Each structure stands twice: as structure tokens, then as C-alpha cells.
Amino acid sequence: MPAAPTDSSPDAEERIEDVDVSTEMQGSFLEYAYSVIYSRALPDARDGLKPVQRRILYQMADMGLRPDRGHVKSARVVGEVMGKLHPHGDAPIYDALVRLAQSFSLRVPLVDGHGNFGSLDDGPAAPRYTEARLAPAALALTENLDEDVVDFIPNYDGQFQQPAVLPAAYPNLLVNGATGIAVGMATNMAPHNLIEVVSAAIHLLDHPEATVEELMDFVPGPDFPSGGIVMGLEGVKDAYTRGRGAFKVRGKVSVESLGPRRTGLVVTELPYQVGPERVIEKIKDAVQAKRLTGIADVTDLTDRNHGLRLVIGIKTGFDPQAVLDQLYRLTPLEDSFSINNVALVEGQPQTLGLKELLRVYIDHRIQVVTRRSRFRLARRRERLHLVEGLLVAILDIDEVIQVIRTSDDSEQARARLRDVFDLSEVQAEYILELRLRRLTRFSRIELESERDALTAEIAELEQLLGSEALIRAQVARELEAASDAYGTPRRTLLMNAKPAAPRPTRGAPAPDLQIADAPTVVVLSTTGRAVRVD
């Protein structure tokens, strides 16, 4: 009996193709780059979310994790998102979920986390230990999804549907910013104040030809969750005009008395994404390298009740302001922030200025309001059609019952109802399914009131859809409502001043920060006050 052919036998079917390695590498790399750019790293300019963030918020909304309900384990949320929408592993999903809940990362957090969601210096606890639900602001991003306001697309295996973009009742991309590294490009967008961004968007709605300078009257600069002080606005203006710019951010530091004859620097705010442990480490390195003098000790008194409080003790005889200037030069107490506004517009990565970002968002909201109004108009017309049929049935209820009773089956009853009362197929079917308790006099009054209300709503919706000015006014009203509900005062101070001097070269001697020991005259008044006279 002959042996079955094996892979190595001449009779085995073989399919070998010669492929040029350079061509194959180019094609594979382009596919990989395309996937990273469009499906992972860059946010959409309309809702300001990356795909994984959008899928997390949508899935949590679908699970009913509203702010007025209890938290659930983060592991459950990660599992639902991974199984239905985002099959790329649980670690990146949980990392994205954690960032959505961190108040020091997002200006307006979108997830309400319960448990250890990490800090600037430490990572979060495992997803089996933390719990999450949607924050109130996330509802404004996901509202009206059931009213055909955005397109839905299939998930990775075609079993479920997911939104291609969220409705986004406020400009989330400008408010919360974004960071991402793609292939050949990257994005780094600063967070802003919600009230200011909404004011600029409404101004652009009313004045489409507004300039960047006019919009900067409403949005003067970034507003970081950690506060801080922006030094110099030239880089900010460049970013708003061309989509790219850089500037310096300082921590908020005050000179305070720490005890008798002891002065210190108290840090209550740090630059964006800079933690206190990083600052302490840099201070110790500079002191050990003898590039920084005058530091007695550094104590971190940060807690949940009082927030950030980093106390830097100053040695006796040293000028606190001079020491602070050196701290700005040598430590992350002053850090640089580079803006690179790269986002997806109609599926293509673009570098956008402030006006372009607002315009893309406004166009999105106009489309959302238009589609929602059309959906509501169609639903109200359908309901009015049914109500009018019910009113016909209630007015001639005895004859309706007689027609139904004398019919052989439901199909004949439906056809006779249409002929006798001049009803449509939908109205006749609805009457056949009507419960007897609806045939009361009170129900007739309710139906007449509902008919009048539906007629008025239909007229309003038709008027709204017939006027672009009314739609833009509706968008402005909804923006104002979001601003009133979720807006908070500005935290970051803007100063049109120069940053600290450049950092000294390695090995350069430390400057003398001690107060000069010079003769002085002290005058003691009759009231007991002492005055130094130089």
C-alpha cells in the first residue's frame, strides 16, 4: 500500500511565492502605521477621544454605569470593553480607563473612580481592586446616542455596533487635551478651561470670521489641572495660530516663615504632570553635585485633605528668592510644555490651530443637533399618526368592537378597520393591540392633550430644521448649559514674563546665594520698633 504523501514528498501540493523583501516590508509597515495613526494614537477632532477611550465611555454608558448608580469593579468594565469592542489586551484598556479618572491628568475627569487610581509618582492598583462609573461630565459626551445623532459602525467581529464618534456636548479635545505617539507623528495638546472654551465656541458661532486674536480674548491660554504659572504667552499664541508652540510652566511657590529665624519655600502647585518626588530627587541631585546651595531640607507634606504641600527649608544667611531662582533653573519647578495639535479630521491627521479646532467641533455639533431634530420629528409624526387613529377608535368604539367581533381573523379585522374608518395599516394594527382599559373617557382627554402637544412640538421642530440660524442658536444654548453644569474657575495663572535663565552647564560652580555680610545701622525708636538702615 503506497504511503500518503507528506509535505516533503514530490506529490504534496506546494505554494511558494517569491516576494521582494523591501516591497513586503514597505507594505507591512504602511499597514502598521495606518493602524496606529487611525485606530490607536490620535484623537478625533470632533469628540477629542481616541478609539479606546470612546469605546470605554460607550460601553460604560451601555452598562448603565451612571453617576447616580453604584460603582462596579474596573475589571468588569475592562472585560466588557475587551470582549465586545477593543480586542487589544486588558492592560491598555485599564491604562486608558485610569487616565480618564485622574483629576491631575484631565481638566474635567470623565470617569468617577473609587480606590487607588495612582498619582504622578505611583501607579494605580490592579483593576480587581478599583471600581468605576461614569462621571457627570461623561453623560454630556454620550447623551442622545439612541436618537441617530452619529453613525454606528461594526465592532471587530461584526457582532456588535459602536459609535464612530460621540455627540460631545462640549469641546472635549480642547478641555482635556490629548497625548499620543503614532508612527511618524505625535500629538500633545494642552487642557483648557471649559468656561473659556465654550465662550470662544459661542463667539465663533455668532462670528464665523473671528480671528485668532479675538478668540484669545476668551481663551487666553491653557488651564492645567495642577494649576501652575505659564511664563510668557508668545509660545501660546504660536500654538493657537499654527498648531505648534512651546512655553514654560512654573510651580506656585511662596516664601513663608517655618519657625523662629527659619525661612522656607512652600510649593503648593507644580507644572503639569510633574510629581513632588521628581522635584525632591532633582533637588537632592543638585545639592550633592554642589550646583545648588542654601537648601537645609525638603519635606513632602502632601495629603488628600490639604493637597500638594512641599516645604523646602532655607539655610540661615541665604536669600530665599535667589535660592528659588536657582530651583527654577535646576529642577522641574519650572518645566517646558510643547503643544502639537495633531488630530484626525475626516479621517486624516491634521495640525490645527485654535480656530480650526473650534470650527471642526462646531460643525460636528450642528450636524448632531440637525440629525437629532430630524429623528425627533419623525418619531413625533409617527406618534401623532397613532394618536389620531386611537381618537377615531374611541369616538366610534362600539362600531370598532362590532367590526372586530364579526371578523373571522385578525387579518380580516385589520382590513375592515382600514375600509370602514379610513385608517392606515399602522393605525389599524395599533387599534387591534389596544387594551380595553384605554377606552375610558379619561384616556380620550389624555389623547387629545397629547395630540395638541405633539402638534406643537412638530411645528417647533419643523421651524428649527428650516433655519440654520435657529440650529446655531440651539447649539449655543446647549454649550452654555454644559458650561454652567461642568465649568470651574481657572486654576493656571498666565504671566507675560520671561522664564528662568538657561540651565548652567555641567561642572559649572554654584552661584553665591548668601546674603552679603555688610555693616548696617539699626535704629530703635521710642515705641520699640527696630528699623535697619543700609
Secondary structure, DSSP 8 states (H G I E B T S, - for coil): ------TTSTTS--------HHHHHHHHHHHHHHHHIIIIIS-BTTT---HHHHHHHHHHHHTT--TTS--EEHHHHHHHHHHHT--S-HHHHHHHHHHHH-TTT-SS-SEEEES----SSS----TTT-EEEE-HHHHHHHTTGGGT-S-EEE-TTSSSEEESS---SS-HHHHH-EEEE-SS-EEEE----HHHHHHHHHHHHH-TT--HHHHHTT--S---TT--EEE-SHHHHHHHHHSEEEEEEE-EEEEEEEETTEEEEEEEE--TT--HHHHHHHHHHHHHTTS---EEEEEE--BTTTB--EEEEE-TTB-HHHHHHHHHHHSTTEEEEEEE-EEEETTEEEE--HHHHHHHHHHHHHHHHHHHHHHHHHHHHHHHHHHHHHHHHHHTHHHHHHHHHT-SSHHHHHHHHHHHHT--HHHHHHHHT--GGG-SHHHHHHHHHHHHHHHHHHHHHHHHHT-HHHHHHHHHHHHHHHHHHH-----SEEE-S--------TT------B------EEEE-TTS-EEEE-
